[in-house]
Amino acid sequence: MIYNLVFLLLFMLGFYTILVKKNLIKLVIGLNIMEAATFFWVMALNYREGVIPILKTGSKAAAVVNPLPQALILTGIVIGASTTAFLLTLIIEINKYANVIDLDILKGLRD
């Protein structure tokens, strides 16, 4: 229950950051907060007490921890880091071109 509350608070903090902040770097930070909250939630939902997934004689397969959620979260972390690096590179290029990272000013430049 506490995991769901922590997930909800972190996810809403990231969502609030994306909705309210106009700085492009803060938008990326909000996206990363939402991503981390989702990873935390998936790991908390899939947590089970058990033994390592090396079957010994006499151990039951149901008592073994499933490594698949951990592998998926690690893959998600790598994808998230790559996406963050791409977005920050894009923000740097926008700053070189327009010399601004505020979203409202960038929308005004388009007109």
C-alpha positions in Angstrom: 0.0 0.0 0.0 2.8 2.4 0.9 4.4 1.7 -2.5 1.4 2.8 -4.4 1.3 6.0 -2.4 4.9 6.7 -3.0 4.5 5.9 -6.7 1.5 8.2 -7.0 3.2 11.1 -5.3 6.4 10.8 -7.5 4.4 10.3 -10.6 2.1 13.3 -9.9 5.2 15.4 -9.1 6.7 14.6 -12.5 3.3 15.2 -14.2 3.0 18.6 -12.4 6.5 19.5 -13.5 5.6 18.7 -17.1 2.3 20.7 -17.0 3.5 23.8 -15.2 7.2 24.4 -15.9 8.1 26.1 -19.2 11.9 25.5 -19.0 12.8 22.7 -21.4 15.4 21.2 -19.0 12.8 21.1 -16.2 10.4 19.3 -18.6 13.1 16.6 -19.1 13.6 16.4 -15.3 9.8 15.9 -14.9 9.8 13.2 -17.5 12.7 11.4 -15.6 10.8 11.6 -12.3 7.8 10.0 -13.9 10.0 7.3 -15.5 11.7 6.6 -12.1 8.3 6.4 -10.4 7.0 3.9 -13.0 10.1 1.7 -12.5 9.7 1.9 -8.8 6.1 0.9 -9.0 6.7 -2.1 -11.4 9.5 -3.4 -9.1 7.3 -3.0 -6.0 4.4 -4.8 -7.6 6.6 -7.7 -8.7 8.5 -8.1 -5.5 8.3 -11.6 -3.9 10.1 -13.2 -1.0 12.0 -16.1 -2.3 15.3 -17.7 -3.2 17.6 -16.9 -6.0 16.6 -18.5 -9.4 19.0 -21.4 -9.1 17.0 -24.5 -8.6 18.3 -26.8 -6.0 17.1 -30.2 -5.2 13.9 -30.0 -3.2 13.1 -26.4 -4.0 9.8 -25.5 -5.7 9.7 -23.3 -8.8 7.0 -21.1 -7.2 9.3 -20.0 -4.4 11.9 -18.7 -6.9 12.0 -14.9 -7.6 11.1 -14.1 -11.2 14.1 -12.2 -12.8 12.0 -11.0 -15.8 10.7 -7.8 -14.2 14.2 -6.8 -13.2 15.5 -7.4 -16.7 12.7 -5.3 -18.1 13.4 -2.5 -15.7 17.1 -2.5 -16.6 16.2 -2.3 -20.2 13.8 0.6 -19.5 16.5 2.4 -17.6 18.9 2.2 -20.5 16.2 3.4 -22.9 15.3 6.2 -20.5 19.0 7.3 -20.3 19.3 7.3 -24.1 16.1 9.3 -24.4 17.3 11.8 -21.8 20.6 12.2 -23.6 18.8 12.8 -26.9 16.5 15.4 -25.4 19.3 17.2 -23.6 21.3 17.3 -26.9 18.2 18.6 -28.7 17.8 21.3 -26.0 21.5 22.3 -26.5 21.0 22.7 -30.2 17.8 24.7 -29.7 19.7 27.0 -27.3 22.5 27.4 -29.9 20.0 28.3 -32.6 17.5 30.4 -30.7 19.5 31.3 -27.6 16.5 30.4 -25.3 15.2 27.4 -23.5 11.8 28.8 -22.4 8.9 27.1 -24.1 6.7 30.2 -24.3 9.4 32.2 -26.0 10.1 29.4 -28.4 6.4 29.3 -29.4 6.6 33.1 -30.0 9.5 32.7 -32.3 7.5 30.4 -34.5 5.0 33.1 -35.4 
